[in-house]
Amino acid sequence: MDPAAAPARDPRITPSKPWRSAHVVPVGGGERRRPGVDNRRSDQPCIRPTLEFTVKDAVKTVEKRLGRIVLTLVALLVLLLGVPEISRPRPRTVNTEKGPVLLSVVARGLAQPWGMDILPDGAIVVTEKPGRLRILDRDGTLSAPLAGVPPVVDAGQGGLLDVTVDPAFARNRLLWLAYSEPASDGANSTAVARARLSTDGATLEGVKVIFRQLPRYPGRLHFGARVVFARDGTVFVTLGERFRDPWREQAQNLRSHLGKVVRLQPDGTAPDDNPFVGRDDALPELWSYGHRNVQGAAIHPETGKLWISEHGPRGGDELNVPKPGGNYGWPLVSHGVEYSGRPVGRGNRSAPGLEDPVATWTPAIAPGGIAFYTDKAFPGWQGNLLVAGLRARAVLRLELDGESVMHEERLIADEGRRIRDVAVGPDGVVYALTDDVRDGRILRLAPGN
């Protein structure tokens, strides 16, 4: 479950008040009302301000009003342009089961960041859901929004979502984007585009859409939208079932992209060895089906298999290793219940012919991105799976035995922030992305010793 957060009104924007004169002018022979003047009776004391007082008063008033205008303009720039905050909290040490971790904030002030990936030089490319893409250099400099990003539907859970660095980026400079794409009829769907990053790192060039989810739907929820490359160069894309009845039923329909994982060639065509190739009743790009809303995907470093994290309804979040052609049951079975409390389907958790999850979570953790850890920087984490937890407000560290979860530890839970994505840098440092509407952060987890 991933409830969308609604932004609050910026408290720094204060409406100006009309200025009124405070001096008194005697009105002989009775009262005469003058707009903007404190009209007192003629027998009250008369205050005659000096020229010095009047000038000082006017200067103070102008300064006050100009100050309000400047503050208002700054606040509007922050809201409209997404100017990141500069100040950062001091690094602090966090104790974990495997030793101390040094937690620091390397960027903040992002507008609901959703996805990130690491460039070959260690810089981080990060999306903001309203439709902005930025690069965080290794020196901590956060770029202005890149030009050339395709239009997105920034509504509910939709927007600019995942970003993935092409495995051959050093040669082709390609970035892959997953986002909610608007249609002319008011509907939308998940799309995947690739584009070349300009040599100055400021613009996306040659944007080309290579996949569009069909059918389109005029909704705001469950876009899925993780993109990951397999070892053989094919591309996995996760797709939500759009949440509402009867659309979510299409997760079981092999002629629909809703509630599926698809496997594509880099040009958008279906590989010849996909499980449904050659079947008239199925789309050739499908890899697995019966999914609800998959928002995490990673390739196992040893087996090369795809692993995914998936939002359940009320409880029943899942970790899966999708088999080619596998049916993962939604909305026929679930380990959770509907938000109303009613059972999903007939209330079964499994059924013949349906694949069981590797692990489930109830209460829900609302899993986001996932990443396998193989580096030596954290020796005790080697072979573990890291899972971003939105509702859990933590990074979950899962110890694995084959395709079984043996132990779970929740990292940086005392931060109290929704974690949307997680990634591992080339030096073994872990980065976590917080899901804040106005102060989204990139957190850095480094060895504490």
N, C-alpha and C positions, 0 to 999 in steps of 0.2 A: 504494500500500500504506500502511496506517495502523494499525500495531499498537497495540492498546489498552494503556495503562500501568496497572499494578496498584499501588495506593498501599502504601507501606511503613509499618510500625509507627512511631508517633511516638516518637522517642528521648527526649522530655522526660517521658514518663510512666514513672515508676520505681516498681515495687511496693514497698510498705513491708515492713520486716522486724520480727518480733516483738521486743519489748524484754525484755532479761534483766537481772536485778539482778547487780551486780558485787561486792557486799560479801560478807565471809566471817563466818560465825558459828560459834564453836567448838562442837563436839558431843562432849561428854565420854563416855568409855567406848566409843568406836567411832564409825563413820560412820552417819549417818542421811540418806538421800537426800531432798532437798526440791526439788520442781519449781521451775524458774526461778532456782535458787541455784547458785553455783559451789561444789560440795561438795568441800572439801579434807579431808585427814586432820587429826585433832585436834591433832597435834603441830606443825602448820604455824603460822606467825605469824598472829595474829588482828588484823585491821584493823577498828577500830571508827570508822566515819565520824562526824564531828561533825554537829550539826544544820545548821550553815552549809553544809557540803559537800553534805549531802543536799538542801537547798533549791535551791542553785545547780545541782546536777546535774539535779534535776527540772525546773527552769525551762528549762535548755538543751534537755532532751529534749522538753519541750512545744513550745518554739520550733521545734526541728528538725522535729517531726512536723507542726506547723501549716504550716510552710513547704512541706513536701512536699504537703500537702493543697491548699494554694493553687495551687502549680504544676500539680498534677494537674487541678484544676478549670479553670484557665486553658487548659491544653492541650486538655481536653475541649471547652471552648467554641469554641476555634479549629477543632477537627475537626468538631463537630456543627453549629455555626452559621455556619461559614465566615467568622469575623471577619478582615478583611483586615489585613495588617501595615501599620504606619504608616511605618517607616523606608524611605527610598528611596535608591538609589545616586545619586551626583552625576552631572549631565549630562556627556557627553564628546563630543568631536568625532571623527567617522568620515570617513575619506577615501573618496570614490567617483570614478568616471570623470568625472562631471559637476560635481565640486566637493565641498567639505566639507558634512557633514550633522551637525547637533547632535542627538545621541541622548539621550533622557531617559526615565525611568520615571514615568508619571503615576498609576499605580495598581499595587498588587501584593497578594499574599495571596489571589487568587481561586482557586476550586476548579475547575480544568480549564475555563476559559472557552472557549466555542465560537464564538459569533457576536456581532457588534456592528453598530450603525448610529448615525448622527449625527442628533440632533434639530435642529429649526430654530434653536434658540438656541446650538448648538455643543456641548451636553452629549452624552455618549455613553451609549447604553443597551446593556448587555452581558449575555449569558447565561452561567450556570454549569451545566455538564452535570448535576450532581446535582438540578437543578430550581429554581434560583434566578435571579431577574432583578434587576439593579441598575442605577442611574443614576449616572454619574460627572459631576458638575457641572463647569463651566468653571473653578471655583476649586480643583479637585482633590479635592473632597469626594465620597467614595463612599457611596452610600446603603445603608441596611439592605435586605435582600431585600424586594421588593415582594410584597404580599399578592395572592391571587387567581390565581396561576399554576396552570394545570391540572396534574393528576398526570402523571408521566412514568415510563418504565421506565429507570432509571439502571443499565444493565448493558452491559458491553462498550463498543461505540460508541454505544449509545443513551442518551437523556437529553433535557434541554432543549437544543436545538441552535440553530437560526437565529432571529434577530429582525430584522424589517424595519419601518422607519418608513413609514407610509402617506404617499403623495405629498401628500395633503390634510390632513396632521396638524395644521397650524395651525388648521384649521376643525373637524376631527372627532376629533382626539386618538387615532387608532387605531394600535395596534401589531399586527404579525402575527408569530406564533410558529410554528416548525416543531419537532416533537418526536416522540419515540417514545411512542406511546399504548398503555397496557395494555388488554387485553381480558379479559372475564370467564373465558374458557377457558384463560388463561395465555399466549396468543399476544400479539403486538404488531404495530404497523405505524406508518409515518410518518403523522402528522396535521398539519394546518395549522389554526390558530385565529386569530381576530382579537378584540381587546378594546380597550376605551377606557381610557386612562390617566386616573386621577382628577385633579382640579384641584390637589390637593396633591402629586401625583407619587408616592404611596405604595401605590396599589392598582390592580389591573386590574379593570375593571367590565364586566359584560355579555359575558363570554367566550362566543364562539360558534365551534364547529368548522365549518369550511366545506369541508373535504376530508379523506377518509380513504383511505389506500392499501389496495387489496385485490388479492389475498387477504392475510390476516394470516398471520404465521409466528412460531413460538416460538424466535426467534433473537436474537443479540446484535450482529450485524454488518450493515454496508452499508445504512444508512438514507437516504443522500443528504442531502436536507433543506435545500437553499438555496431562498429565496424572493426573487424580484425582479420589480419592476413594469416592464412595457413602456410605451412612450410613449402607446399608446392606452388605457391604464388596465387592461389585462388583466394577469394574474398568472402568471408561470412558476414551477413547483415542480419541483425535481429529486428523483428517487426511485431508491434503490439496488435491486439485484436480490437482496439478502439473502445472497449469498455461496455458500451451500451448493448442491450438487446434490441433487435435480433442480430446486430452486427457481430457480436462476439461469438455467435454460433458458427461463424465462418472459420473459426480456428480449426474446425473439423472438415472444412471444405477444401479439397485439393485443387480446386480451380480458383482459389482466392489466396492472396498474400497475407491476409489478416491472421495474426497469431502463429506466425511461421518463423523459421530460420531459413534463409536462402543462401546458396553458395553460387558464386559468380566467377567468371573470368574477369580480368581487369577491364575488358571492353564492355562488360555488362551481359555477355551471353552466358548460357548455361554450359558447364563442363559436360563432356560426353559421359563421364562416369557418375553423374548425379543419380540418386536412387530412383527418381521417377521419370527419367528420360525414356522416351518411346511410348509412354502411356497416354492414351487419348483423354483419360479422366483426370489428369493431373498436370500442373505446370512443371516444366523441366527444371526450373531453377530451385525448386523446393528441396530442402535438406531434411527438415523435421517439422512436425506440426503439433497442434494441441497445446500451444503456449499461450500464456496470458499477457505478460508484459516483461520481456527480457531486457534488462538495462545493464547487464554486465556480461562480458565475453573475454576469454583469454585462451591461448593455446598452451597446453601442457608442455613444459620444456623437455620432457623425456619421451612421452608417448606421441606427442604431436596432435593429440585429440583436442577438440573444442570443449571447453567448459563454459557454462552460462549460469548467471544468477537471475532469478525470476520472481517478480512480485506476485504473491498470492492475494486473495481477497482480504477478509478479516482473519489474519493468521494464515499459516500455510505457505509462507515464502519458501522458495525451493532453490536448491543447487542441483544442476543436472549436467550430465555428459551426453549430449544428444547424439544418438545413433543415426546413421543414414536411414531415412524412411521411418524413424520412430515416431509413435504417437504418444504425447505426454499428457493427454487426458483432459485438458481444459476445453469446455466447461462441463465435461461429463463427471469428473471426479476432482476432489481437492482435499488437502489436509486442513483447509480453512473453511469458513462459512461466509455467506453473503454479508454485506454491511448491515443488512436488516436483521441479521441473526438467523435467517432461514438457511437450511442446508443447500449446498451446491449440488445441482442435479438431484440424485436420489440419496445424497448424503454419504456416498461411498468414498473411501480414500484411494482405492485401487480397483482395478477390474481386469479380467483376462484380455490380453492383447494390447494393454496399455503399459507404458514404461513407468517404473517407480523412480522417484528422485533419489539422488545420493544423500541429501540431507534436507530437512525442513525446519522452519522456525515458527513457533507459536508461543508467545505473542510475536507479531511480525517485527522484523528488523528493517524492512523496506530496503532491500539491497540495491546498491548502485553498481559502479564499476568494480572489476576484480583484476588482480594481477598475481602471478606466481613470483615467489622470491627465490633466487638462486645464488645471490652474491655472497661474498665472504665478509662484508661489512658487519652483518648481523649473523654470526655463525649459527646461533640457535634458531634462526628463522629459515634456514635453507630447506627448500622443498615444501615450504608452507604456502598456502593460498591466502592472500589478503583480500578482504571484502569490505567495500565502503558501505556503511550503514546509515541510512537517512533517519529512520525512526530510532535506531539503536544509538545514534549520535556517537559513533565510535568507528574505528577501523577494527574489523574482526580478523584475528590471526588464527587460521585453521591448520592444525597438524593433521596430515593425511597418511593413510596406509593404503596404497593403491587408489581405489576410488571410494574409500570410506573416510569419514571425518572422525578422528580419534579424540581431538581436544580442541577447545575454543578459548581464546583469550581476547578480551575487548580492550583495545589500546586507545589512549587519549580520550577516554569517556568523560573525564573531568573537564574537558573543554566545553562540553555541552552544546556542540554544534553539529548540525546535520552534515554528514559526509557524503558527497555525491560521487566522487571518483578517487581512484588511487593509482599511482604509477611508481615505477622503480627507475631511478636514474642510472647512468652508466657507471657511477662510482658506488652504487649500492645503497644510496640514500633513498628513502621513501618519501613521496609527495602525496599529500591528501588535499582534496578540493572541498571547500565548505559551500553549502547550498544556501547562502544568505542573499536576500534580494538586493541589498544595497552595500553590504560589506562582506562580500564573498572573499575568501582568503585561500591562498596556497600555503599549506603548512609543510614544513620540512622536518622529517624524523631522521636524525643522525645518531650514530653511536655516542653514548654519553660519557665514554671514558677517553 
